[in-house]
Amino acid sequence: MKISIDVREPDREGKCAIRLIYYAGSYLDPETGRRRHKRSREPLDLFLYDKPRTPGQRQHNRETQRAVEAIRAKRLYEHETGKHKLDGTNALQASFFDYFQEVTDEKARGSKSNHSIWVSTLKHLKVYHELPELTFEEVDQAFLENFRYYLTHKARTKSDSPLSRNTQSAYFNKLRACLNQAEREGLIRDNPTRKVNGIKAENNKRVYLTEDELRAMAQAECRYEVMKRAFLFSACTGLRWSDINKLTWAEVESFYDGCRVIFHQQKTKGLQYLDLNTMAVQLMGQRRGPTDRVFKGLKYSAWHNMELLRWAMKAGITKKVTFHSARHTFAVIQLSRGVDIYSLSRLLGHSELRTTEIYADIIESRRRDAMLSFPDVLSVPKAQFEEV
């Protein structure tokens, strides 16, 4: 155990808050494969003057420094004698805001959209709590229930509108995920997430293309050739934009008489093996160097999204098509062709089957056939008339 003294930045009054930082070794994060330090922070009810100007302020700083060193020595002694543990009282007094920030910083290595949700969640936590410090001890069942109420009834966007149901759910789930990670790291024992229900997300309408519409897109002219190839590649493989954008030729391998891509998903970090059909291989174009991107020049911006809509309109499609619509298209077409839900879940790289089950609700042709084929019990069978 290593304990250091951390002096914070001065506030408006020129006072610097003080805290202790506990270092308790490191561990291997099973999700990222990276080694993380197990740290905990204990805010102290003490401060130093940043620029002491009077004899009284200088005397205050000397006495405070001696007091802080005494507390640090006491904590080290408690640990060495077995009385102090990370999951004990001192850990509960550690700053939850600081821990949440650490976890958020780790998420910056993943997708930008996921990281931005973590950042926004922390902002809303600070708005809700109002105070500059929040300890693990304060994050109990009541805190979670009240934060959930804040998200669903009080929280506002930058444009001063209520948060959407799915945004509420995403923010609350990040708080739950952070507490679950703290429990796995041994920082807390009594995890309040088990006592509080989450915020159920709504199923947004998923824009997808039919086979005929996808053929029309393939035949229509697109201003950006690489965007057209990448979109069609997504529609016939189910890959996300993030995975297509970073795909390199080193990840494309010969497999029996065809090709397969072996890559780590940008969103879930899981390793995926995906065999490519003939159309997908054709859309990749000519093989280049191992480190070259397969879809070199592919970009994401509001301008490119607008060009995607223009391309769809040229194909006679008025739907609000986004790049992710290609992934939805892949899922719907595969289900319509009879691919079972479990196989589709593996193809899409979903970590949970319930995520894939959402697509089963939008297979209109099956629902229509099922309704129209229901037997007519009101009419008398023809055989009965013949017998009479």
N, C-alpha and C positions, 0 to 999 in steps of 0.2 A: 504494500500500500504506500502510495506517495501522496502527500498533501501539500498543495501550494497555496499561496495567498494571492488573490486577484483583486486589484484595485480598479474599479470601473471608471469610466469617463465622468468628468465633473458635470453636475446638473447646473441649472440657472443660478443657483446660489453659490456655485464654486465648491460644492461638497461632493466627494467621491465615495460612493458606497463600496463596501468591502465584502468579499465572499471567499470561502474556502473551496478549492477544487480537489476532488478525490480521484486519484488514478488507480484503478484496480485491475491492471493488466489489459489484455485484448482478447478478442474472440473472432472467429470466422463467420461472417454473415452468410447464412445458407442461401439467401436470395440473390445476392450480388457476387458472392465468392470473394469479397474483399475483407481484409482484416480491419476491424473497428476497435477503437479504444473504449473501454468501459469507464465512463467518467460520470461523476455526480457532483453537484454544486450545492453548497450550503450558504445562503445569504446570512450575513451577520448584521445585527442591529447596531452597527458602528459605521463611522465615516471619517475621512480625512479632509482637511482643507487643501484644495488644489494649490493655492498660492497664499499661504498664511502671511498675514500682514501685521498682526499684533502679537505681543508676547503671550497673550491668552490662547490664541489660535495655535501658536507654535508649541506651547505646553500641551494643548489638547492633542496635537498630532503625536507628540512623544508618548503620551500616556496611552493613546489608542493603539499605536504600533506595539507597545509592550503587551497590551491586552490581547491583541490579535495573535501575537506569537505564543502567548500563554494558552490561548484556546487551541491553536494548532498543535502545540506540544501535548495538550490533554487529549486531543483526538488521536494522535499517534499512539499515545500510551494506551488508550482504550482499545485501539485496534490490536496492538501487540499483546495485550492481556486477554484478548478474545471477547471484550465487551462491546466492541464497535463493529458493526457489519453494514454493508451497503444497503441491505434491505431493512435496516433498523430505523430508529428515530431520525438520524441525520439524513438518511436518504429521503425520508418523507418531507424533510424541510428543504430539500434541494429544489432548484428552480425548474419548474416544468416548462416555462417559456424557453429557457436555454436548451433544454433537452429536445423540445419540439423543433427548435431552430437547427440543431445538429442533424436530426433526422431529415429535415427539409433540405439541408445542404447536401446530404447524401443522395437525395432523389434528383439533384441537378444533373447527375451523371446519366439519368435515364431520359425519358421523353420530356420535351418541353411542356406539353400540355399537362402531364401528371405533376410535374414540378410546380407549375403555376397554381394548381389546385392546393398543393401543400402551402404555398406562400399565402394564398388568399385565406386559407383556413386559419393560419396563425394571426393574420390581420384581424379577422373577425373574433378570434378568441380574445385578443387584446382590447378590442372595442367593447366586447361583452363584459369582460372582467373589470375594466376601467382602471385598475391599479397597476403599477409598473412591475410588480412581482407576483408570481403565482407558484405555489409550492405543490409538490406531488400530493401532500396531505389534503390540500384544498380541492383536488380533483376527485371528488367522491360521487356517489350516486346522485345526490341532489344537484351537484354542479353539472353533470351530464344532462340531467332532465331539464334544468333551467337553460342550458346552452341550446338544447334541442328546441325548446320553446322560443328562444331568441331567434334561431334560424328560421323557424316556420312562421313567426308572427312579427318580428321587429327588424331583422336584418335587411339592409338595402344595398342595391348596387350603386355604382358610381353615378348612374343617371337617376338615382333616387327612386328606383322601382323595386318591388319585392323580389326576392330570389326565386328562381324557378324551383319546382319540386325536385328535379334531378340535381340541381346545384346544392340545395339543402342536403340532400342525401349524400352527395360527394364530400361536402365539407365535414359532415358528422362522421362519415366513415373514416376520414383521415385522422380525426381525433381518436376514434376507436383503434385504428391501426397503430397509432403511436403508443397508446397504452398497452396494447398487446405486445409490442416490441419491448417496451420497458419491463413487462412481466417475463418475457423470454430471457432478457438480460439479467434478471434477478434483482432489478431495482425496486419492484413492488411485488407484493404477495397477493393482496386483496384487490383484484382487478374489477373495478366498478362496471365495466362494459357488459359483464354477464347479467347485471341486474337492470339494464336499461335497453329498451327496444330501439332499433334504429329508425331511420326515416326511409320509408319504402319509396323507391324511385318509380317514375312513370315510364311506360313504354312509349318512346317517341315514334312517330311515323317514320318508317325507313323507306327512303326513296330507292327504288331498284328499277332495272330495265327488264322487259320481256326479251325472249330470244329474237323476235323480229326487230325490236328497238335496238338491241345490241348489234344486229346485222346492219341496220341503217347507220348506226354510229361508225361502224367499221368502213362503210362505203363513203361516208361524208368526208369532206375536206376539213382538216384542222390546221390552224395557223402554226402550231408547234408540233412537229412530227414526233419528237421524243415524248411529249405529253400524251399523244394519241396512242403510241405504242405501250407506254407505261399503264395507261388506263385500261386498255384491252388486255394487257398482261395481268392486271389485277382481277379483271372480270373472269379470266379463265384459270386463275390460280387461287384467288381469295386472299392474296397477300395485301397487307396494309401499305399505305404510302410510305411510311417510315422505313419499312423493311425493303421495299422496292428501291427507294432512294439511296440506301446505303449498300445495296447488293453489289458485290464485286465478282469478277470472273473466277477468283479463287474459290468462291463458294458454289460454283457451278461445276459439277463433276459428271463424267460419263458413267452410266449405270446400265449394265447389260446392253441392250440395243438403243437405249434412250439417254435422257439426262435427268439429273435430280439436283436440287439445291439443298445445301446443308448450312444452316445459319442459326444465329441466336436472335430471337425475336426482340425487337427494340422495346416493345411494351412490357412483355412478361419476362424477358431475359432467358426464356427456356430455349433449349436446343431443338430445332425442328428439321425433319427430313421431308422433302416434298418432291415427288416425281412430277416431271413436266410433260404435258401433252404436246403434240406436234405444233399446234398453234402458238403455244407459249415459247417454244424453242425458236420458232420463226420470228416472233416479235422481239426477241433479244438481239437479233442481228448478228453481225460477225464477231467472233471471239477476239478479244484483245488481251493485254497483259493481265497477270493475276491481280494486281492491285487496282486496275482500272474499274471504274463503276460501269455496270452493265447499261444503265440508263444515264449516261453522262450528259449533263446539261439540264436534267430535270429540276425544276424549281417550284416552290410553293409560295404564292402571294395572292393578294386580292385581285391583281390584274390577271394572273393565270387562272384563277377561279372563274373570272368573268369570261375569259376565252373558252373555258370548258363549257360554259352555258351557251356561248355563241355556236360552238361546235355542235352541241345537242340540238339547238334550234335549226341549224342547217340540215340536220337529220330528221327534222319534223317532230322533234320531241319537246314538249312544253314543260316537262317536269323540272323541278329545281335540282338538277344533277350536280353532285359534288364528286370529288375523287373517291370518297368512301362509298359512293353509290355502286361502284364497280364491285367492291367486296360484298355488298348486299346482293348484288345481281348474281354473283357466283353462288352464294348460299341458296337463294331462291330457286335458281335453275337446277342446282344439284338435287334439292329436295323434290322438285317437280319431276325429275328424271328417276326418282325412286331410291336415291341414296339415303341410307338410314341416318338417323339423327346422331348416333354415336360416331360413325365414320366422318360425318360432316364436321363434328366438333373437333376431331383430330386434325382434319384438313385445315380448319380455320385457326388452329392453335389455341382454342379456348381452354382455360384452366378449369372451368366449371361447365357441366352439361346444360344447366339452366340458362346460361347465356345463349347457347345455340337454340334452345327451345323457342325463343322469341320468334325465330324465322318460321317456325311451323304455323304460326298464326296468320301469316300473310300469303299462304298458298291458296289463292282464290279459286283456282280451277278445281282443286280437290274438294273444297268446301261446297262449291256450286254443284259438282257431280254428286256429292253425298246428299245434298238437299233434294235435287231433282230426281234422284233414283229411289227416293223413299216410296214404299209400296202404297198404292191407292186402295185404302180399306173401305172407302165409301161406295165404290162401284161393285157390281155383282159380277163375278168371274163368268166368262162366256160358257164354260163347261156346264154351269148350273142350268142355263137356258136350254142347252142341248138335251140334258137329262129329262127335263120336263116335257 
